[in-house]
Amino acid sequence: MTNPLYDPYRILQKIYSEGAYLKQAISDCPIEEANRAQTVKIVYGVLENDALFDYCIRQYAPKAPKLPIRTLLKIAMYMLAFLQKHKYMVTDFAVDLCKKLGKGGASGFVNAYLRNFDIQKVPLPEDPLENLSVRYSMPLEFVRVLDKRYGERTESILAAKSSGVTVRFVRDAEKYLERPHTDTPFPNVYIFPNFIRDGGFFMGDYTFQSVGSVAICTVCDPCESLLDACAAPGGKSVLLSEKCGKITACELHTHRVELIESYVSRMGVENVTAVQADSTVFSPAWEGAFDGVLCDVPCSGLGTFAENPDVKRNKTLQDVAELNKTQFSILQNVSRYVKDGGYIVYSTCSVLQSENDGTVQKFLKANPAFRAEAISSPLPHEKTAFGLQFLPDTAFGAGFYVAKLRKG
């Protein structure tokens, strides 16, 4: 039998040492099929608790071990603390893998560490916000921002979990609905505890699309011409093709344009055109050319941590400040593409006010020709000064924001 720590170790090392994204790292690593479900669970679990495990290592280890050993310990700690695996078995597997990785000199340390480890006995910080930061592996500066905005609700937000796999059906939904699932407030959109794609996926019978993505699309009015300014992988463009005459789906990088083209082709949609362009750079040919523009801008992703736990790693408020500049630049540029009477839908997958109302407020102050329009959604949300904020603890694990800005 393959060492059950080996596949999670290889995936996590790609994330930790190469900076790979979680889902891409899983896709790129061959995984023993018999253990696939457990391997993916371990990888997600380690990343969900990454800072907690770093904290534990600092409490138990006399000096910081190097990255390969830290990764190995995190996998073992997750198996012990969250999967309730037997200590002797996990320790033996960890020591064995340590030796096979050529790190035999550290095997004694790994053995001693795991035999002493008990997450129930780790002394957590007494400061309430530091305690939340460690327990939910969220950088402290973001916990402070959330606490200032949401107060006692902060822990509920941080504790939110993914509700499962969201599937949007185009046809034949009924044959899948005998499986356990959760209804959403959107037609033909359901959440499954797990969902393995079959031939229907490649036939365009259904697609995987987040609840947030679907909710954002409902805010867009039917129109003749729409620009999706940051469109990859193409899910929103394809969904909006049902109520808009022609959609131009814009992306900066070639490989992301190809993602859109592949998505559009799989779903059999004919009124979406993928274009490579920089949405921060003015295109004279597009001036006043669109009834609507969708701006799902690059953001911190700090609303998707329930689904993408790697977004919590290595982010700072300074990173967000740089993103704010890009967000405003895109919004400012694409506003020149909107016809009189047309609209911009601005959205992020963030729970941070600076990326949401903060950016919209700055834009409206600089562009008096636009005004925020009242919008609503059947998905639980909070109304903000200019739009709607969706939070992970009430919106199926999704945190995102949307506002509609009308010209004229």
C-alpha positions in Angstrom: 0.0 0.0 0.0 1.3 3.5 -0.9 2.1 5.6 2.1 -1.1 7.7 2.6 1.0 10.8 3.4 2.9 10.7 0.1 0.3 12.1 -2.3 -0.8 14.9 0.0 2.9 15.8 0.6 3.6 16.1 -3.2 0.6 18.4 -3.7 1.3 20.6 -0.7 4.9 21.0 -1.7 3.8 22.3 -5.0 1.7 24.9 -3.2 4.3 25.7 -0.5 7.5 25.7 -2.5 6.3 26.6 -6.0 3.4 28.9 -5.2 0.9 26.7 -7.1 -2.8 27.2 -6.7 -4.6 24.5 -4.8 -6.9 23.2 -7.5 -4.1 23.4 -10.1 -1.7 21.5 -7.8 -4.3 18.7 -7.3 -4.8 18.6 -11.1 -1.1 18.4 -11.9 -0.2 15.7 -9.5 -1.0 12.0 -10.3 -2.9 10.7 -7.3 -3.5 7.0 -6.4 -7.2 6.6 -7.3 -8.0 4.4 -4.3 -7.0 7.2 -2.0 -8.1 10.2 -4.0 -10.9 11.3 -1.8 -8.8 11.1 1.4 -5.8 12.8 -0.3 -8.0 15.7 -1.4 -9.6 15.9 2.0 -6.2 16.0 3.7 -4.8 18.7 1.4 -7.8 20.9 1.9 -7.8 20.3 5.6 -4.1 21.2 6.0 -4.6 24.5 4.1 -7.7 25.3 6.1 -5.6 24.9 9.3 -2.3 26.0 7.9 -1.5 28.8 10.4 -2.9 26.8 13.3 -0.4 24.0 12.5 2.4 26.5 12.2 1.5 27.8 15.6 1.5 24.2 17.0 4.9 23.6 15.5 6.3 26.7 17.2 4.8 25.5 20.5 6.3 22.0 20.3 9.5 22.3 18.3 12.7 23.7 19.9 13.6 25.3 16.5 11.7 25.7 13.2 12.1 22.7 11.0 12.7 23.1 7.2 9.8 23.2 4.8 9.7 19.5 3.8 9.5 18.5 7.5 6.9 21.2 8.3 4.8 19.9 5.4 5.1 16.4 6.7 4.2 17.4 10.2 1.1 19.4 9.0 -0.3 16.4 7.2 0.3 14.1 10.2 -1.3 16.7 12.6 -4.4 17.0 10.4 -4.8 13.2 10.4 -4.4 13.1 14.1 -6.5 16.1 15.1 -9.3 16.1 12.5 -9.4 12.5 11.1 -8.8 10.9 14.4 -6.3 8.4 13.0 -4.3 6.3 15.4 -1.2 8.0 16.6 1.1 5.0 16.2 0.0 4.5 12.6 0.3 8.2 11.5 3.7 8.4 13.3 5.0 5.3 11.5 3.9 6.5 8.1 5.4 10.0 8.7 8.8 8.6 9.9 8.8 6.2 6.9 8.1 9.0 4.4 10.7 11.2 6.1 13.4 8.5 5.4 12.2 7.9 1.8 12.4 11.6 1.1 16.1 11.5 2.1 15.4 13.3 5.4 16.3 10.4 7.7 18.3 12.8 9.9 15.0 14.4 11.0 13.1 11.1 11.5 13.9 11.1 15.3 12.5 14.6 15.6 9.4 13.7 13.6 8.8 10.6 15.7 9.2 12.5 19.0 7.1 15.5 17.9 4.1 13.4 16.8 4.2 11.2 19.9 4.0 14.3 22.0 1.5 16.2 19.9 -2.0 16.7 21.3 -4.0 19.6 19.8 -6.2 19.7 22.8 -3.3 20.7 25.0 -1.9 23.4 22.7 -2.2 26.7 24.6 -4.0 29.2 22.3 -3.5 32.9 22.5 -5.6 34.7 25.2 -6.3 37.8 23.1 -9.7 37.1 21.4 -8.7 38.3 17.9 -5.3 36.5 18.0 -7.2 33.4 19.1 -9.5 33.7 16.1 -6.6 34.2 13.8 -4.9 31.0 15.0 -8.0 28.8 15.2 -9.2 29.8 11.7 -5.8 30.4 10.1 -6.7 33.8 9.0 -4.0 36.5 9.1 -4.5 38.7 12.1 -4.7 42.0 10.2 -7.7 40.6 8.3 -9.4 39.3 11.5 -9.1 42.9 12.9 -10.7 44.3 9.7 -13.5 41.8 9.9 -14.0 42.4 13.6 -14.3 46.2 13.1 -16.9 45.7 10.4 -18.9 42.6 11.7 -18.1 42.4 15.4 -19.4 39.3 17.1 -20.4 37.8 13.7 -16.7 37.6 12.7 -16.2 34.1 14.1 -19.4 32.8 12.3 -17.9 34.2 9.1 -14.5 32.6 9.6 -16.0 29.3 10.6 -18.2 29.0 7.4 -17.7 25.8 5.4 -18.3 25.1 1.8 -21.8 23.7 1.2 -20.6 21.3 -1.5 -20.4 21.3 -5.3 -22.7 23.8 -7.1 -24.1 22.6 -10.4 -26.1 24.6 -12.9 -28.2 22.5 -15.3 -29.1 23.5 -18.8 -31.2 20.3 -19.4 -31.9 16.8 -17.9 -31.6 18.0 -14.3 -34.2 15.6 -13.1 -32.1 12.5 -13.6 -29.5 13.9 -11.2 -31.9 15.2 -8.5 -32.5 11.7 -7.1 -29.1 12.2 -5.4 -28.9 14.1 -2.1 -28.8 17.8 -2.9 -29.7 21.3 -1.6 -31.9 23.7 -3.5 -30.7 27.2 -4.1 -33.0 30.2 -4.8 -31.9 30.1 -8.5 -33.6 28.0 -11.1 -31.8 24.9 -12.2 -28.9 25.5 -9.7 -28.3 22.9 -7.0 -25.6 22.0 -4.5 -24.5 18.4 -4.1 -22.3 17.0 -1.3 -20.1 15.7 -4.1 -20.6 15.4 -7.8 -18.5 13.4 -10.2 -18.8 14.7 -13.8 -20.0 12.3 -16.5 -20.8 12.5 -20.2 -23.5 15.2 -19.6 -20.7 17.6 -18.6 -19.0 17.3 -22.0 -22.4 17.5 -23.8 -23.1 20.8 -22.1 -26.1 19.4 -20.1 -24.7 21.1 -17.0 -21.7 23.0 -15.7 -20.1 23.7 -12.4 -20.7 27.3 -11.4 -20.6 28.9 -8.0 -23.7 30.4 -6.3 -22.0 33.7 -6.2 -21.4 33.7 -10.0 -25.0 32.9 -10.7 -26.2 35.6 -8.2 -24.1 38.2 -9.9 -25.5 37.4 -13.3 -29.1 37.9 -12.0 -28.2 41.6 -11.4 -27.3 42.1 -15.1 -30.2 43.4 -17.2 -31.1 41.8 -20.5 -29.4 43.8 -23.2 -28.3 43.7 -26.8 -24.6 44.1 -26.2 -22.6 43.3 -23.1 -18.9 43.4 -22.2 -17.6 40.8 -19.7 -14.5 42.7 -18.8 -12.7 40.0 -16.7 -14.4 36.9 -18.1 -12.3 33.8 -17.5 -13.1 31.0 -17.2 -16.4 32.0 -19.0 -19.2 30.8 -16.7 -20.9 34.2 -16.4 -20.5 35.0 -20.1 -22.2 31.7 -20.9 -25.0 32.2 -18.5 -25.6 35.8 -19.6 -25.7 34.6 -23.2 -29.3 33.4 -22.5 -30.5 37.0 -21.9 -28.1 39.2 -23.9 -27.8 39.5 -27.7 -24.1 39.5 -28.0 -21.4 39.2 -25.4 -17.7 40.2 -25.7 -15.7 38.2 -23.2 -12.4 39.9 -22.4 -9.3 38.5 -20.8 -5.7 39.7 -20.4 -3.7 36.5 -20.9 -3.9 34.1 -23.9 -4.3 30.9 -21.8 -7.3 32.5 -20.1 -8.9 33.5 -23.4 -8.5 29.8 -24.4 -10.3 28.8 -21.2 -13.3 31.0 -22.2 -13.3 29.6 -25.7 -13.2 26.0 -24.4 -16.1 26.8 -22.0 -18.2 28.4 -24.7 -17.6 25.5 -27.1 -18.5 22.9 -24.5 -21.8 24.7 -23.7 -22.7 25.1 -27.3 -23.1 28.9 -27.1 -22.8 31.0 -30.3 -23.2 34.6 -29.2 -20.1 34.9 -27.0 -16.8 36.1 -28.5 -13.6 35.8 -26.5 -11.1 38.6 -26.9 -7.6 39.2 -25.5 -7.4 42.7 -24.1 -6.3 44.6 -21.0 -9.4 46.0 -19.2 -7.2 48.8 -17.7 -6.2 50.1 -21.1 -8.7 52.2 -23.2 -9.9 50.7 -26.5 -11.2 53.5 -28.8 -13.3 51.0 -30.8 -15.3 50.1 -27.6 -16.1 53.7 -26.6 -19.9 53.9 -25.9 -20.4 50.6 -27.6 -22.0 48.5 -24.8 -25.4 48.5 -23.1 -23.9 46.8 -20.1 -20.5 46.0 -18.7 -19.8 43.3 -16.1 -16.7 43.9 -14.0 -16.0 40.9 -11.9 -12.6 42.3 -11.0 -9.4 40.7 -9.7 -9.6 40.7 -5.9 -8.2 39.1 -2.8 -10.6 36.2 -2.9 -11.2 36.6 0.8 -14.8 35.6 0.5 -14.0 32.2 -1.0 -11.8 30.7 1.7 -14.4 28.1 2.5 -13.9 26.7 -1.0 -10.4 27.8 -1.6 -8.5 27.7 1.7 -5.2 28.6 0.0 -6.4 32.2 -0.4 -5.7 32.9 3.2 -2.0 32.2 2.8 0.6 35.0 2.4 -1.9 37.9 1.9 -1.5 41.3 3.5 -3.4 44.5 3.6 -0.7 46.0 1.4 -1.6 43.4 -1.2 -5.2 44.4 -1.0 -4.3 48.1 -1.4 -2.5 47.3 -4.6 -5.6 45.3 -5.8 -7.7 48.4 -5.0 -5.7 50.4 -7.5 -6.3 47.8 -10.2 -10.0 47.5 -9.4 -10.5 51.2 -9.6 -8.4 51.4 -12.8 -10.6 48.7 -14.5 -13.8 50.4 -13.4 -12.7 53.8 -14.5 -11.6 52.5 -17.9 -14.6 50.4 -18.8 -17.0 53.2 -17.8 -16.0 54.8 -21.1 -17.5 51.8 -22.9 -21.0 52.2 -21.5 -23.8 53.8 -23.6 -26.0 56.6 -22.0 -28.6 54.8 -20.0 -26.5 51.7 -19.8 -25.0 50.1 -16.7 -21.9 48.6 -15.0 -22.2 45.6 -12.7 -19.2 45.6 -10.4 -18.5 42.5 -8.3 -15.8 40.8 -6.2 -15.4 37.6 -4.3 -14.3 39.5 -1.2 -15.7 40.4 2.2 -13.4 43.4 2.5 -15.1 46.8 2.4 -12.1 48.4 0.7 -12.6 46.2 -2.4 -16.3 46.6 -2.4 -18.1 49.8 -1.3 -14.8 51.5 -0.9 -13.9 51.1 -4.6 -17.4 52.0 -5.8 -17.5 55.1 -3.6 -14.2 56.3 -5.1 -15.5 55.7 -8.6 -18.8 57.4 -8.1 -17.1 60.5 -6.6 -14.9 60.7 -9.7 -17.7 59.9 -12.2 -20.9 62.0 -11.4 -22.5 60.6 -14.6 -23.0 57.3 -12.8 -25.2 56.5 -9.8 -25.7 53.4 -7.7 -28.9 51.6 -8.5 -31.0 49.7 -6.0 -30.7 45.9 -6.5 -31.9 42.8 -4.7 -31.2 39.1 -4.5 -33.1 36.0 -3.3 -29.8 34.9 -1.6 -29.4 36.1 2.0 -27.3 39.3 2.0 -26.6 42.6 3.7 -27.5 45.9 2.0 -24.5 48.3 1.9 -24.3 51.9 0.9 -24.0 51.1 -2.8 -24.6 47.3 -3.3 -25.1 44.0 -1.6 -22.6 42.0 0.5 -23.0 38.3 0.7 -21.3 36.5 3.6 -20.1 32.9 3.8 -22.1 32.0 6.9 -25.4 32.6 5.2 -24.8 32.3 1.5 -23.8 28.6 1.2 -20.2 29.4 2.2 -19.7 32.1 -0.5 -18.6 35.6 0.3 -19.0 38.2 -2.5 -20.2 41.6 -3.4 -22.2 43.2 -6.2 -23.3 46.7 -7.2 -25.0 48.1 -10.2 -24.0 51.5 -11.5 -26.3 53.3 -14.0 -25.0 55.9 -16.4 -27.3 58.9 -16.8 
